[in-house]
Amino acid sequence: MAVIRFGISPSYELVHALRALVRPEYSPVHRAWRRDLRRPVPKKAVQLATAVCGIDGSTPDFLTSSPVGEMTFREEIERLRGVPDERVRQELSVMAERAVGVRREVLGQMITSPQRTRAAVVEAWEQLWNALLAPFWPQLLQLMRSDVAARSRRIGDVGLAQMVGGLHSTVSWRQEAIQVEISRQLEIDCGGSGLVLVPSAMMPPCGCAVLIDESEQPTIFYPARGVSESWHRDLGEVEEALSALLGTGRAKVLLELHRPLSTSESALGAGLAISTVSHHLSVLRRAGLVDSRRDGTRIMHSRTAMGEALIWA
């Protein structure tokens, strides 16, 4: 295995947000999010995107390409605009073969004009993003960043194999290879390109998904840790509640640690003096909410699993 890196994909989150919208039973943990949607949901965009994605199972890979690091939705939209016509036609043909009824007819019509289909999908995707996820993206991003930070720390603590084995019950490391239990047997050589691991806060916790298109890096999408029904709370509400429990300064410091930070970086983000933040970090560390370890000449601080649970429970 040459390289394992992490990525974040807004479009992948949107696929599962769409499915949670049209099928409430798809992911019960998102019921409160669905109830609290603040913007009208465009029905035509939902119909078109549902035809393309389906309500479960695989999706066209051009919608959820392997992310290059922490991608923004705008970056993924621009990448979607550049998908070749032949790839649109080919991947929708695969979807049509598996579809039945009206969806199969709709996909058949889309295949005949890949340029028009791509433009329509881009427009629908932007509308759905603005309605479903844009208002909640800061909270989702915090959850996924925290997951990446925790997994990265675990590599240093117990090694790559145990970190990978802890992604999900369907993922294991055996004889220098990663195995994922899915509906069919696949063997993928990641030696040349490496593997991308992508946490998802919107996908159901029951399984993982893999991306194996030859034009993409092999990718595993897995459920992020710490997702509860209250994940979509406004960050201001979270800070207010934490402040009542911990005090304003410690709440600010704990919220800043969605990724490992030094004491000076924590102070800058929280808007507090370094000496004050150092004291708060010491208290949070004794309470088991923060972990501190040396990285070269710096001491880096990050939230523990208990710290994550306190924020997102």
N, C-alpha and C positions, 0 to 999 in steps of 0.2 A: 504494500500500500504506500504509494509515493507521498500523498498529502491528504490530510483531512482538514477541511475548513468549514466554517459556519456561514450561513446566509439567512437573509430575511426577505420574504416575498409577499408584498401587499396583494398581488393578484391571486396568489394561492389562498390567502385569507378571504378574499372576496368570493372565490368559488364556494367555500364552505359557508360563508355568510348567506349567500344566495340560497343554498340548499336548506339551511336552518330557517330561512324565511318562508320558503314554500312548503317545507315539511317540518312542522313543529316538533315531531317526535325524532327528527334526525339527530339533534343534539340538545337534550333537555337542559343542559347547563346554560344555554343561551336564551332561555325563555324570558328572563327579565330584560335582556338587551332588546329582544324583539318587541316587547311591550313598550319600551321606552324610546323607540325610534322617533326622532324629532322632526323628520322631514318626510313629505309625501313620497311614496315609493312609485317610480314610473312603471306602469303595468306593461307597456309594450317592451320596455327594456328587459323586464323580468321574463316575459314570454320568449324573447329572442335568446337571451342568455341561457335560459333553462333548456331550450332546444339544443344549444351548442354543448352545454356542460352535462346535461342530464341531472337527475335528482340523486344519484349515487354512482358509485363505481368510478371508472377512469374518465378523464377529460382530455380534450386535445392538448398535446404538449406545448403547442405554440402559445397557449394561454398562460401556462405556468412553467415557463422556461427556468432553467437552473439559475438562481440569483447569483450575481457577482457581488458578494459582500452584503451589506445592509442596503437594499435598493429602495428607492422611493417609488410611489405609484406613477409619477410622471416619467421616470426612467423606464419603467416597465411598459407604459403606454407607447412611448417612442419606439421601444423594441418591437412591440406588437404591430405598429404601423409598418415596420420594415420586414415583416414575415413574407417570404416569397409566395407567389400565387400557388405554385405547385405544392408547397407544404400545406397551405390552407386546404387545397382540394384533397390531398392525400389523407390528412388526418380527419377531416370531416367525413370522408368516405368510410373510414374505419368506424367512426361513430354511427354512421347510417346503417352499416351492416349489422350492428348490434341493436339498433333501435327498432321499434314497432309502431304501427299506427300513424297518427298525425305527425309525431316527431320525425319519423323516417321520411315522410313526404316533405316536410319542411327542410330537413337536411339535404335531401335530394335537390331541392331548388337552390339551396345555398351553394352547392358544389358547382353548379353551372356557371356561376359568376363569382369567382373568388375575390376579385377586386372589390366589388360592391359588398360582398359579405364581410370582408375584413373591415371596410369603412363602417358598416352597420354595427359590427361587434365592438369596434373602438368607441363609437358613440354610446352604445348601450352600457359598455363597461364603465365609461366615465360617469354616466348618470347614476349607475348603481353604486359606484364608489362614493359619490357625494351624498347619496341618500343613506347608505347602510354603514359605511365604515369611517369616512372622513371625520365625522364628529367624535369618534371614539379612538382614533388612531393613536393619540398619545398614550392611552391606557394599554392598548394592545402592544405597542412598541415597547413599553416598559416591561410587560410580561415576558416578551420574547427576548429582549436584551438580558433580562435577569436570568432566563433559562440558559442562554449562551454563556454568560459569566459563570454560572454554577457548573455547567458541564466542563468549561475550560479549566476551572479550578480542580475539578475531579480528575482530569488527566494528570495533573501534577501530583495529586494525592495518591491515586490508586493505579494509574496507568491507562493507556488508551483502550485496552481490551475491556476492562471493567466499566469504563465510561460508556463505551458503545453498548455493552450488554445491559446497561441501565436505561437506555433510551426508551425501551418498550419491551413487553413480554414476547413480542414477535421478532425481536432483533437479538442476534447473538454473535459472538466472535469465536470462530473455530479455525484452528490451524492457519493463522494469519489471514483469515478471510471473514468478511461480514456476511451473515446470512439473515435474510428477511423472509418470514413465512407469509407468502401471498398465495393467490389462487392458482398460480402456475410455477413450474420450476424454471428458474433463470440463473445463469452464471454470467457475471459481468466482470471483465478485467478492468480494474481501475488503476492499474500500475502506471499507465502513461499520463492520465489526466487527474488522478486523485478522486476523492469523493466529497460531495457537499452535503452537510447536514443542516436541515432547515426546520426549526421549531415552528409549530402552528398553534395559535390560541383558539382558532375557530373550528378546527377539525374535531370530530368526535374522538374520545379517548380510546376507542375500542381497537384501533389498529394504526398501521403506518402505510405510507404510499411511496412508490419508487418511480423515478424518472430515468428511463434508459434509452431515450432517443439517441441515435448515433451522432446527431449534430449538437448534443448537449453533454455536459459533464454528468456522470452518474450522480443521482441525488436521492436522498432519503428524507421524506417529510415525516415528522413525528410529533405527537402531542406535547405541547409545552407544559411545564409543571406550574402548579399554583393557580389554575383557572377555576374560579368559582362563579356562582350566579351573580355575585356582586362586582365582577371584574370591571364592568363598564362605568362604575361610579366616577363622577367628576374628580379629577386629581385635587381640586380645591377642597372637596368634601373629605377626601382621604386625609389630606394634611390637617384639616380642622379636627378630625376625630383623633388622629395620632397626637396632635398637640395637646388635646385634653388629657391624653393618657401619659405621654412622655415629657411634655413641655415643648414649647415652640422650637427651640434650638435643636433639640435632639430629633424632633420629627423632621425638620428640614434636612439634617445630616443623613438620617436614615433613608429618606426619599431620594436624595442625591445619589445614593450608592446603587443605582440600577446597573452599574458596571464598576469594576475595580477602580478606585481612585486613591491618590496619595492624600496626605493630610492637607497640603496646600491646595490641591485641586478640589477637595471637599469644601474647604473654607471659601474658595472662590465661588463655587456653585451655590452654596448656602448663603453667601453674603455675610459671613461672620469672620471674626478674627481667628487666626490660626491657633492661638492658645486656647480659645474658647472651644473650637472644634476638636482639638486634641483631648480636652477634658470630656466632651460629649462622647467621642469615640471610645474612650476608656470605659465610661459607664455602659454604653451600648455593648461593648465587648464582654464586660462582666455579666451582663444580662443574657448573653448568648445570642444577641441579635446581629452582631457584626463579627467578622473574622478578619484578622490582620496578619499579614505575612510579608517577609522581606523579598523584594525583587531587585536585585543589584544593590544600589545605594539607597533605594526608597522603600518605605513601608507602604504596602497597598492594602486598602480596606474594601471589604465587600459584604453584602448582606448574607447571612446564613439562611438555611431553609426555614428556621424559626422566624427570622426577620421578614422573609418573603411572605410567610403565612400570616404574619401580623398585619401586613399591608393589604393583602389581597383577599383575606378571608371574608 
